[in-house]
Amino acid sequence: MRPFRIAVPQAELDDLRDRLGRTRWAGQLPGDPWTRGVPVDYLRGLAEYWGGRFDWRAAEEKLNAFPQYTTEVDGQNIHFVHVRSANPDALALLLVHDWPGSFTQFSEVIAPLAEDFHVVVTSTPGVGFSGPHAGAGWNTGRIAGAFVTLMARLGYGRYGVQGNGGGAWIAAEMGRQDPERIVGLHLNGLITFPSDDPADFEGLTELEQGRLGRLQNFRDDMMGFNAIQSTRPQTLAFGLHDSPVGQLAWITEKFQEWTDAAATSPEDAVGIDNLLTNISVYWFTGTAGSSANLYYESAHDPAAWAPKPRGTVPTAVIATATTDVAIRRFAERDHNVTRWTEVERGGNFLSLEQPATLVDDVREFFRAV
C-alpha cells in the first residue's frame, strides 16, 4: 500500500491550454442539436472554459483531501481512496464507477457516507490513476476479482458494494465471487435485458414500457461508441490521446445522453467543474485508449454473455423515471433484489446528480441488511 497524491506538473497544464488554443475546429453538420453528436458551439464554449477559467489546482486540492493509495493486484496497479469512519465498527463500503466516469464522480458522497461506513473508492484498471493496463485480459470478472482481493488486503471481513452502470456489473460479479463476505449490493444505472420468453413483455407498466423503449433506442441509435471501443480501441486512442477537444467531446456526449433527460446540458446535470475534473483525469493520465480497451475485453470475453447463476447477495436497485432502463422483473431474475427504489430525477451518474438521494438510499439499504 503506497500513499498517493495527485500532482500534475505545470508543464502538462500549459500543454493542455496550448492544445486547446490551437484546436482545428470541425464545421457544424446539419440537423437538430446533439442528434449527430456534440454541437460545435457548445463544445467551443466548454473548451474555452476548460482552457481559461477551470481551476485544476482547486480540483486537485479537493481530491487530495481524501487519503489515496496505490497497490498492485495481479500485476496491475490499482488506485483507490480509503476514508475510515470515526466509528471503528462501521461497515466497509466499496464504490465502483463505470466508463466514462472515474473515482471523481463520488467526490460529493464520500464525506457523508464516511459518517456511517469505512469508504473505499477504486479507480477501475485502465482508467485514471489505475491506468494503463499491465496486460490483456482485464475483463469484468478479473476486475471484480482484483477488487475482492483489495478488500481482503485492507482487512475487511464484511463489506458492501455500490456500483453504477458498468460498475454495477462489476459489483454483481463481486457478489458471485465473494458472497460470504459481501453483505449487500447497491446498484444504480443498472441495465436489464428481457429473455426470449414472450411472457417477459406481458403486463408491463407504462413506466416499464418506456424503459424498454429507451433500451431499444440505445441499441438502435446510441451504440456507436460501443462498436468502436469494442473493436478498435487502439485506433480511437490516437485521436483522443492527442486532442483534448477530441477527449472532451467523446466523454461529454455520454454525460449528455446518460444524465437526467430533464437536464438541459451535462453541466446542468452534474456541474461544469465536476464534468471537467472527470475529463481532466482521463487527459492527464493518458488513459483514453486503456479505458476504451475495457469494452474490447468485455466484447471478447467468452464468459461475458454466458449464462450465470442468479446472485444470492441481497441487492438494492435505485432507478430514475427520466433516464433508467432497469425493469424489476428482469432484475429479479438475475439478482436477489430485496429493495427497489424509484426516484423522479437523475441518471447514470447519480452520485453527482442527486448525491443526497443516493446517500440516503445506501444508508437505508445497509441498515436493513
JOUR-V902596 format. One record per residue. N is the residue number from 0. OMEGA is omega in degrees with one decimal (* if undefined). Layout:
# JOUR-V902596
n:N omega:OMEGA
n:N omega:OMEGA
This chain:
# JOUR-V902596
n:0 omega:-177.4
n:1 omega:175.1
n:2 omega:-174.1
n:3 omega:171.7
n:4 omega:177.0
n:5 omega:179.5
n:6 omega:-179.6
n:7 omega:179.3
n:8 omega:-179.8
n:9 omega:180.0
n:10 omega:179.2
n:11 omega:175.1
n:12 omega:178.8
n:13 omega:179.4
n:14 omega:178.2
n:15 omega:-179.0
n:16 omega:178.8
n:17 omega:180.0
n:18 omega:178.6
n:19 omega:-179.3
n:20 omega:-178.2
n:21 omega:-177.9
n:22 omega:172.4
n:23 omega:-170.1
n:24 omega:173.7
n:25 omega:174.4
n:26 omega:179.8
n:27 omega:175.6
n:28 omega:178.4
n:29 omega:177.4
n:30 omega:-179.4
n:31 omega:179.4
n:32 omega:176.5
n:33 omega:-176.5
n:34 omega:179.6
n:35 omega:-179.4
n:36 omega:-175.9
n:37 omega:179.2
n:38 omega:-176.1
n:39 omega:-177.4
n:40 omega:179.3
n:41 omega:-177.1
n:42 omega:177.6
n:43 omega:177.9
n:44 omega:179.2
n:45 omega:179.2
n:46 omega:178.1
n:47 omega:177.7
n:48 omega:-179.5
n:49 omega:-176.2
n:50 omega:-173.8
n:51 omega:-171.8
n:52 omega:179.9
n:53 omega:-177.0
n:54 omega:179.7
n:55 omega:-178.6
n:56 omega:176.6
n:57 omega:177.4
n:58 omega:179.0
n:59 omega:179.7
n:60 omega:178.5
n:61 omega:179.9
n:62 omega:-179.1
n:63 omega:173.7
n:64 omega:176.9
n:65 omega:176.6
n:66 omega:-177.8
n:67 omega:-177.2
n:68 omega:167.3
n:69 omega:174.9
n:70 omega:179.7
n:71 omega:177.1
n:72 omega:178.5
n:73 omega:178.3
n:74 omega:-175.8
n:75 omega:172.9
n:76 omega:177.6
n:77 omega:176.1
n:78 omega:-179.9
n:79 omega:170.5
n:80 omega:178.5
n:81 omega:-179.4
n:82 omega:179.2
n:83 omega:175.5
n:84 omega:174.4
n:85 omega:176.5
n:86 omega:-176.5
n:87 omega:-178.8
n:88 omega:-179.0
n:89 omega:174.7
n:90 omega:173.8
n:91 omega:180.0
n:92 omega:177.4
n:93 omega:177.4
n:94 omega:-173.5
n:95 omega:-178.6
n:96 omega:174.9
n:97 omega:172.3
n:98 omega:3.4
n:99 omega:175.0
n:100 omega:177.2
n:101 omega:179.9
n:102 omega:-178.4
n:103 omega:-177.4
n:104 omega:178.1
n:105 omega:-173.7
n:106 omega:-177.4
n:107 omega:-174.7
n:108 omega:-176.3
n:109 omega:-176.5
n:110 omega:178.8
n:111 omega:178.1
n:112 omega:-179.1
n:113 omega:173.1
n:114 omega:-175.8
n:115 omega:-174.2
n:116 omega:161.7
n:117 omega:-168.9
n:118 omega:173.9
n:119 omega:178.7
n:120 omega:-177.8
n:121 omega:163.9
n:122 omega:-177.4
n:123 omega:177.4
n:124 omega:-177.3
n:125 omega:-176.5
n:126 omega:173.3
n:127 omega:-173.6
n:128 omega:168.5
n:129 omega:-177.9
n:130 omega:-7.6
n:131 omega:177.0
n:132 omega:178.0
n:133 omega:-179.5
n:134 omega:-179.6
n:135 omega:171.5
n:136 omega:-179.6
n:137 omega:178.6
n:138 omega:-175.4
n:139 omega:-178.7
n:140 omega:-179.1
n:141 omega:177.2
n:142 omega:178.1
n:143 omega:179.0
n:144 omega:178.7
n:145 omega:179.8
n:146 omega:173.2
n:147 omega:177.6
n:148 omega:179.9
n:149 omega:-178.4
n:150 omega:174.8
n:151 omega:-179.6
n:152 omega:177.3
n:153 omega:173.8
n:154 omega:-177.3
n:155 omega:178.6
n:156 omega:176.8
n:157 omega:179.1
n:158 omega:174.1
n:159 omega:-179.5
n:160 omega:172.3
n:161 omega:-178.8
n:162 omega:178.0
n:163 omega:177.5
n:164 omega:176.2
n:165 omega:175.0
n:166 omega:176.0
n:167 omega:176.2
n:168 omega:177.2
n:169 omega:179.7
n:170 omega:-179.8
n:171 omega:177.9
n:172 omega:174.6
n:173 omega:177.7
n:174 omega:177.3
n:175 omega:-177.4
n:176 omega:-172.6
n:177 omega:-174.3
n:178 omega:-178.8
n:179 omega:-176.0
n:180 omega:-178.6
n:181 omega:-174.7
n:182 omega:-179.7
n:183 omega:176.5
n:184 omega:176.4
n:185 omega:-170.4
n:186 omega:168.7
n:187 omega:-173.3
n:188 omega:-177.6
n:189 omega:175.8
n:190 omega:177.4
n:191 omega:-177.4
n:192 omega:172.7
n:193 omega:174.6
n:194 omega:177.7
n:195 omega:-177.6
n:196 omega:178.8
n:197 omega:-179.5
n:198 omega:178.5
n:199 omega:-174.1
n:200 omega:-178.7
n:201 omega:173.3
n:202 omega:178.0
n:203 omega:176.8
n:204 omega:177.7
n:205 omega:177.6
n:206 omega:-178.7
n:207 omega:175.7
n:208 omega:175.9
n:209 omega:178.7
n:210 omega:177.4
n:211 omega:176.2
n:212 omega:176.8
n:213 omega:179.1
n:214 omega:178.5
n:215 omega:178.2
n:216 omega:176.9
n:217 omega:-179.0
n:218 omega:-175.8
n:219 omega:-166.0
n:220 omega:-172.7
n:221 omega:-173.9
n:222 omega:-177.9
n:223 omega:179.7
n:224 omega:-177.9
n:225 omega:-179.3
n:226 omega:-179.4
n:227 omega:-176.6
n:228 omega:-179.6
n:229 omega:-175.0
n:230 omega:-175.4
n:231 omega:-178.7
n:232 omega:-179.4
n:233 omega:179.2
n:234 omega:177.6
n:235 omega:-174.3
n:236 omega:-178.2
n:237 omega:-179.2
n:238 omega:-176.3
n:239 omega:-179.0
n:240 omega:-175.8
n:241 omega:-174.0
n:242 omega:177.2
n:243 omega:177.5
n:244 omega:174.3
n:245 omega:178.0
n:246 omega:178.8
n:247 omega:-178.6
n:248 omega:-174.9
n:249 omega:-178.2
n:250 omega:-179.2
n:251 omega:178.7
n:252 omega:-178.8
n:253 omega:176.9
n:254 omega:175.7
n:255 omega:-174.3
n:256 omega:-172.3
n:257 omega:172.4
n:258 omega:-176.9
n:259 omega:-178.9
n:260 omega:178.7
n:261 omega:178.1
n:262 omega:-177.3
n:263 omega:-177.3
n:264 omega:178.8
n:265 omega:-178.4
n:266 omega:173.7
n:267 omega:-178.0
n:268 omega:-171.9
n:269 omega:-175.8
n:270 omega:-174.2
n:271 omega:-179.3
n:272 omega:175.5
n:273 omega:178.9
n:274 omega:-175.8
n:275 omega:173.6
n:276 omega:179.0
n:277 omega:-178.9
n:278 omega:178.9
n:279 omega:177.4
n:280 omega:177.1
n:281 omega:-176.1
n:282 omega:-174.9
n:283 omega:178.1
n:284 omega:179.0
n:285 omega:-175.0
n:286 omega:174.8
n:287 omega:-177.4
n:288 omega:-177.1
n:289 omega:176.1
n:290 omega:175.0
n:291 omega:-178.6
n:292 omega:176.3
n:293 omega:178.6
n:294 omega:176.9
n:295 omega:-178.8
n:296 omega:179.5
n:297 omega:-177.6
n:298 omega:-177.8
n:299 omega:177.7
n:300 omega:-177.9
n:301 omega:-177.1
n:302 omega:-172.0
n:303 omega:-176.3
n:304 omega:176.3
n:305 omega:177.9
n:306 omega:-179.6
n:307 omega:176.4
n:308 omega:177.7
n:309 omega:179.1
n:310 omega:-178.9
n:311 omega:-177.6
n:312 omega:176.0
n:313 omega:-171.5
n:314 omega:173.6
n:315 omega:176.3
n:316 omega:173.0
n:317 omega:-173.7
n:318 omega:-178.5
n:319 omega:-174.8
n:320 omega:-171.5
n:321 omega:-167.0
n:322 omega:-170.1
n:323 omega:178.5
n:324 omega:-175.0
n:325 omega:176.4
n:326 omega:-167.7
n:327 omega:-176.3
n:328 omega:177.5
n:329 omega:178.1
n:330 omega:-178.6
n:331 omega:175.7
n:332 omega:-173.4
n:333 omega:-173.5
n:334 omega:176.4
n:335 omega:-174.0
n:336 omega:178.6
n:337 omega:177.9
n:338 omega:178.4
n:339 omega:-176.7
n:340 omega:175.2
n:341 omega:177.0
n:342 omega:-175.1
n:343 omega:-169.9
n:344 omega:176.0
n:345 omega:179.3
n:346 omega:-175.2
n:347 omega:-176.8
n:348 omega:-172.6
n:349 omega:-179.4
n:350 omega:174.4
n:351 omega:-174.8
n:352 omega:-178.7
n:353 omega:-173.4
n:354 omega:-178.9
n:355 omega:178.0
n:356 omega:-179.9
n:357 omega:-179.0
n:358 omega:-179.2
n:359 omega:-177.8
n:360 omega:177.2
n:361 omega:-180.0
n:362 omega:-176.3
n:363 omega:179.7
n:364 omega:-175.4
n:365 omega:170.0
n:366 omega:-178.2
n:367 omega:-176.3
n:368 omega:*
